[in-house]
Amino acid sequence: MISFKAFLRGWDHFFYKRTDASALCIFRIMFGFFLFLNGISLVEDFQVWYGIGDNALIPLHDSLNFYSNFRINVYRWLSPTETSAWMVLIAYITTSVFVMVGFKTRISTIICFILMVSMQNRNYSILNSGDTLMRCMLFLMMFAPTHVKYSVDAYLSEKKGLPYRTDISLLTIRLMQLQFSLVYLATTLFKLKGYDWVDGTAVYYTSRLVNFQRIVLPFVFDFPFLIKFATWSALFIEFAMGSLVWIKEFRLPVLFAGLLLHLGIEVSMSIGFFEWVMIAAYILFLEPKEVKWLQQCLPQIVRRQLRTASSNFF
């Protein structure tokens, strides 16, 4: 039986062990890029989603009344004009760039979170799982030392002769990992409560949601055995990403299976930035030596592929 002292030692090792900050800081860059893309994607239909005039899908006063209890919403403090609405979006895009490059990272992350939540509270009808995931991850990033490497802050600090310490506590990384796993476990439990995922027909129906289709994969979802295989495989991989990923021997195979799952969903369906944020979060599960290997090998692979492509083209 495990003693209480051994439990405390294990708890301390799990949450507070020091580790290299590379994975966390690379995740900040990728996540900041997706925040930026999310902001840019809202520009085209801005008048419909966030406008003040008659063209707005949800009038401003209706959204404020819908969320009448305490919620973060900068629209309550601004004058109800098109200019102020635009300023919120522009500020969100700007702070997302600051998060990506790591400039005034802590305050930029906090402001970006406030603006994101305000925009989501402004128009709740267009939200999807990707928006919820980004909100949760950005909240945790406010407390994470994501600025200590690969950032403007780190560069400026080093120029002053005061470089940041790049070995950090695992705490915020663990919280992000737990959030990541809970997404998969909750999804799995939710799907098991119904019938379509249990009997293996769910992928048949989801592949025929025309509003979400990106491309139609020929023949793949036209045969019962392929449909059942895809359905049960997706269910098992999601369960594994919430549980087996914590077992060292299974971690890399499970991450690879999850990568294939999300890439397959991204190719066939359009559901916002959910897939890419989840894929980006995979780096948080990598050991420092694995991150270092990726940093060394990926540029070489990309350069090799570019040379091959250019030689074939010319």
C-alpha positions as CSV (number, residue, x, y, z in Angstrom):
1,M,0.0,0.0,0.0
2,I,1.3,3.5,-0.9
3,S,2.1,5.6,2.1
4,F,0.9,9.2,2.4
5,K,4.5,10.4,2.3
6,A,5.1,8.5,-1.0
7,F,1.9,9.9,-2.4
8,L,3.1,13.5,-1.6
9,R,6.5,12.8,-3.2
10,G,4.7,11.5,-6.4
11,W,2.3,14.4,-6.4
12,D,5.3,16.9,-6.1
13,H,7.2,15.1,-8.8
14,F,4.2,15.0,-11.2
15,F,3.3,18.7,-10.8
16,Y,6.4,20.5,-9.8
17,K,9.3,18.7,-11.4
18,R,11.5,21.1,-13.4
19,T,11.6,20.7,-17.2
20,D,12.8,22.5,-20.2
21,A,10.4,25.2,-21.5
22,S,10.8,24.5,-25.2
23,A,7.6,22.5,-25.7
24,L,5.5,25.1,-23.8
25,C,7.0,28.0,-25.7
26,I,6.6,26.3,-29.1
27,F,3.0,25.7,-28.2
28,R,2.6,29.4,-27.5
29,I,3.8,30.2,-31.0
30,M,1.5,27.8,-32.7
31,F,-1.5,28.7,-30.5
32,G,-0.9,32.4,-31.0
33,F,-0.9,31.8,-34.8
34,F,-4.3,30.0,-34.5
35,L,-5.7,32.9,-32.4
36,F,-4.5,35.3,-35.1
37,L,-6.2,33.2,-37.9
38,N,-9.3,33.0,-35.8
39,G,-9.4,36.8,-35.6
40,I,-8.7,37.3,-39.3
41,S,-11.5,34.8,-40.2
42,L,-14.0,37.1,-38.5
43,V,-13.3,40.2,-40.5
44,E,-15.2,39.3,-43.6
45,D,-18.6,38.8,-41.9
46,F,-17.9,41.3,-39.1
47,Q,-21.1,43.3,-39.7
48,V,-23.2,40.2,-39.3
49,W,-21.4,38.7,-36.3
50,Y,-20.5,41.7,-34.3
51,G,-22.1,44.8,-35.9
52,I,-24.3,47.3,-34.2
53,G,-26.7,48.0,-37.0
54,D,-29.7,46.2,-38.3
55,N,-27.6,43.7,-40.2
56,A,-26.3,42.2,-37.0
57,L,-27.4,38.6,-36.4
58,I,-27.9,39.3,-32.7
59,P,-28.4,42.9,-31.6
60,L,-26.0,44.2,-29.0
61,H,-28.6,44.8,-26.3
62,D,-30.0,41.3,-26.8
63,S,-26.6,39.7,-26.2
64,L,-26.0,41.9,-23.1
65,N,-29.4,40.9,-21.7
66,F,-28.9,37.2,-22.5
67,Y,-25.7,37.3,-20.4
68,S,-27.1,39.6,-17.7
69,N,-25.2,37.9,-14.9
70,F,-21.5,38.5,-14.2
71,R,-19.4,37.7,-17.3
72,I,-16.3,39.3,-18.8
73,N,-17.6,41.5,-21.6
74,V,-15.9,44.7,-22.6
75,Y,-18.9,45.7,-24.8
76,R,-20.6,46.7,-21.5
77,W,-17.9,49.4,-21.0
78,L,-17.8,50.7,-24.6
79,S,-20.1,53.0,-26.4
80,P,-22.4,51.1,-28.8
81,T,-20.8,52.1,-32.1
82,E,-19.4,50.4,-35.1
83,T,-16.0,51.9,-34.3
84,S,-15.8,50.5,-30.8
85,A,-16.9,47.1,-32.1
86,W,-14.2,47.1,-34.7
87,M,-11.6,48.2,-32.1
88,V,-12.4,45.1,-30.0
89,L,-11.7,42.9,-33.0
90,I,-8.5,44.8,-34.0
91,A,-7.2,44.7,-30.5
92,Y,-7.9,40.9,-30.3
93,I,-6.0,40.3,-33.6
94,T,-3.1,42.6,-32.3
95,T,-2.8,40.9,-29.0
96,S,-2.9,37.4,-30.7
97,V,0.2,38.5,-32.7
98,F,1.9,39.6,-29.4
99,V,1.1,36.2,-27.9
100,M,2.6,34.5,-31.0
101,V,5.8,36.4,-31.0
102,G,6.0,36.7,-27.2
103,F,6.0,40.4,-26.7
104,K,4.8,41.5,-23.3
105,T,3.6,38.0,-23.2
106,R,1.9,37.8,-19.8
107,I,-0.2,41.0,-20.2
108,S,-0.8,40.3,-23.9
109,T,-2.2,36.8,-23.0
110,I,-4.5,38.3,-20.3
111,I,-5.8,41.0,-22.6
112,C,-6.3,38.6,-25.5
113,F,-8.3,36.3,-23.1
114,I,-10.5,39.1,-22.0
115,L,-11.2,40.2,-25.6
116,M,-11.8,36.6,-26.8
117,V,-14.3,35.9,-24.0
118,S,-16.0,39.3,-24.7
119,M,-16.4,38.5,-28.4
120,Q,-17.7,35.0,-27.6
121,N,-20.3,36.5,-25.2
122,R,-21.2,39.1,-27.8
123,N,-22.3,36.4,-30.3
124,Y,-22.9,33.0,-28.7
125,S,-24.7,31.6,-31.8
126,I,-21.6,31.1,-33.9
127,L,-19.5,29.3,-31.3
128,N,-18.2,25.8,-31.8
129,S,-16.0,23.4,-29.9
130,G,-12.8,25.1,-31.2
131,D,-13.9,28.4,-29.6
132,T,-14.5,26.7,-26.3
133,L,-11.1,24.9,-26.4
134,M,-9.2,28.0,-27.3
135,R,-10.9,29.8,-24.4
136,C,-9.9,27.1,-21.9
137,M,-6.3,26.9,-23.2
138,L,-5.8,30.6,-23.3
139,F,-7.0,30.9,-19.7
140,L,-4.3,28.4,-18.6
141,M,-1.7,30.2,-20.6
142,M,-2.2,33.4,-18.6
143,F,-0.5,31.6,-15.7
144,A,2.2,29.8,-17.8
145,P,5.8,31.0,-18.3
146,T,5.5,30.9,-22.0
147,H,7.8,33.9,-22.5
148,V,11.1,32.3,-21.3
149,K,12.1,31.0,-24.8
150,Y,11.5,31.8,-28.4
151,S,10.0,35.2,-27.6
152,V,10.7,38.9,-28.0
153,D,10.7,39.2,-24.2
154,A,13.4,36.6,-23.9
155,Y,15.5,38.3,-26.6
156,L,15.2,41.7,-24.9
157,S,15.9,40.3,-21.5
158,E,19.0,38.5,-22.9
159,K,20.3,41.7,-24.5
160,K,20.0,43.4,-21.1
161,G,22.2,40.6,-19.6
162,L,19.3,39.2,-17.6
163,P,18.3,36.0,-19.5
164,Y,15.3,34.0,-18.2
165,R,15.7,30.7,-16.5
166,T,14.5,28.2,-19.1
167,D,13.8,25.2,-16.8
168,I,10.3,25.7,-15.5
169,S,7.9,23.9,-13.2
170,L,5.6,21.3,-14.9
171,L,2.5,22.7,-13.2
172,T,1.0,24.7,-16.0
173,I,2.0,22.1,-18.6
174,R,0.3,19.4,-16.5
175,L,-2.9,21.6,-16.2
176,M,-2.9,22.0,-20.0
177,Q,-2.4,18.2,-20.5
178,L,-5.2,17.5,-18.0
179,Q,-7.5,19.9,-19.9
180,F,-6.5,18.2,-23.1
181,S,-7.3,14.7,-21.7
182,L,-10.6,15.8,-20.2
183,V,-11.8,17.0,-23.6
184,Y,-11.2,13.5,-25.0
185,L,-12.7,11.6,-22.0
186,A,-15.8,13.9,-21.9
187,T,-16.2,13.3,-25.6
188,T,-15.9,9.6,-25.3
189,L,-18.4,9.4,-22.4
190,F,-20.9,11.6,-24.2
191,K,-20.7,9.5,-27.3
192,L,-21.2,6.2,-25.3
193,K,-24.5,7.5,-23.9
194,G,-26.0,7.4,-27.4
195,Y,-26.5,4.7,-30.0
196,D,-24.9,5.8,-33.2
197,W,-21.3,5.5,-31.9
198,V,-22.0,2.3,-30.1
199,D,-23.5,0.5,-33.1
200,G,-20.9,1.9,-35.4
201,T,-23.0,4.1,-37.7
202,A,-22.0,7.6,-36.4
203,V,-19.5,8.3,-39.1
204,Y,-22.1,7.6,-41.8
205,Y,-24.2,10.4,-40.5
206,T,-21.4,12.9,-39.8
207,S,-19.9,12.3,-43.3
208,R,-23.2,13.4,-44.8
209,L,-23.6,16.7,-42.9
210,V,-23.3,18.9,-46.0
211,N,-22.9,22.1,-44.1
212,F,-19.7,20.8,-42.5
213,Q,-18.2,18.9,-45.5
214,R,-14.9,20.1,-46.8
215,I,-14.5,17.5,-49.4
216,V,-16.4,14.3,-50.2
217,L,-14.1,11.3,-49.8
218,P,-15.1,8.8,-52.6
219,F,-16.2,5.3,-51.5
220,V,-14.7,5.6,-48.0
221,F,-18.0,6.1,-46.2
222,D,-20.1,4.1,-48.5
223,F,-19.4,0.6,-47.1
224,P,-20.8,-0.6,-43.8
225,F,-17.5,-2.3,-42.6
226,L,-15.5,0.8,-43.3
227,I,-18.0,3.0,-41.5
228,K,-18.0,0.7,-38.5
229,F,-14.2,0.6,-38.5
230,A,-13.9,4.4,-38.7
231,T,-16.5,4.9,-36.0
232,W,-15.1,2.5,-33.5
233,S,-11.5,3.5,-34.3
234,A,-12.3,7.2,-33.7
235,L,-14.0,6.2,-30.4
236,F,-11.1,4.1,-29.2
237,I,-8.5,6.7,-30.2
238,E,-10.4,9.4,-28.3
239,F,-10.5,7.2,-25.2
240,A,-6.8,6.4,-25.6
241,M,-6.0,10.2,-25.8
242,G,-7.7,10.7,-22.5
243,S,-6.2,7.8,-20.7
244,L,-3.5,5.7,-22.4
245,V,-1.5,8.8,-23.4
246,W,-0.4,9.0,-19.7
247,I,1.3,5.6,-19.9
248,K,4.9,6.2,-21.2
249,E,5.0,3.0,-23.3
250,F,1.8,4.0,-25.2
251,R,2.3,7.7,-25.4
252,L,3.9,8.1,-28.8
253,P,1.7,5.5,-30.6
254,V,-1.4,7.1,-29.1
255,L,-0.3,10.6,-30.1
256,F,0.4,9.4,-33.7
257,A,-3.0,7.8,-33.9
258,G,-4.6,11.0,-32.6
259,L,-2.7,13.0,-35.2
260,L,-4.0,10.8,-38.0
261,L,-7.6,11.1,-36.6
262,H,-7.5,14.9,-36.5
263,L,-5.9,15.2,-39.9
264,G,-8.6,12.9,-41.3
265,I,-11.3,15.0,-39.7
266,E,-9.7,18.2,-41.0
267,V,-9.5,16.9,-44.5
268,S,-13.2,15.8,-44.6
269,M,-14.9,18.3,-42.3
270,S,-14.7,22.0,-41.6
271,I,-15.2,22.6,-37.8
272,G,-13.2,25.7,-37.0
273,F,-9.8,25.5,-35.4
274,F,-10.5,22.6,-33.0
275,E,-8.4,20.1,-34.9
276,W,-5.3,22.3,-35.2
277,V,-5.4,23.4,-31.6
278,M,-5.6,19.8,-30.5
279,I,-2.7,18.8,-32.8
280,A,-0.6,21.8,-31.5
281,A,-1.3,20.6,-27.9
282,Y,0.4,17.3,-28.7
283,I,3.8,18.9,-28.3
284,L,3.0,19.4,-24.6
285,F,3.2,15.6,-24.1
286,L,6.7,15.3,-25.7
287,E,9.8,14.9,-23.6
288,P,12.5,17.5,-23.9
289,K,14.8,15.2,-25.9
290,E,11.9,14.5,-28.3
291,V,11.3,18.2,-28.8
292,K,15.0,18.7,-29.4
293,W,14.9,15.9,-32.0
294,L,12.0,17.5,-33.8
295,Q,13.8,20.9,-33.8
296,Q,16.8,19.3,-35.4
297,C,15.2,17.0,-37.8
298,L,12.1,18.9,-39.1
299,P,14.0,21.8,-40.7
300,Q,16.2,19.3,-42.5
301,I,13.2,17.3,-43.7
302,V,11.5,20.5,-44.9
303,R,14.6,21.7,-46.7
304,R,15.0,18.3,-48.4
305,Q,11.4,18.3,-49.6
306,L,11.7,21.8,-50.9
307,R,14.8,21.0,-52.8
308,T,13.1,17.9,-54.3
309,A,10.0,19.9,-55.2
310,S,12.0,22.7,-56.8
311,S,14.2,20.3,-58.8
312,N,11.1,18.5,-60.1
313,F,9.4,21.8,-60.9
314,F,12.3,23.4,-62.8
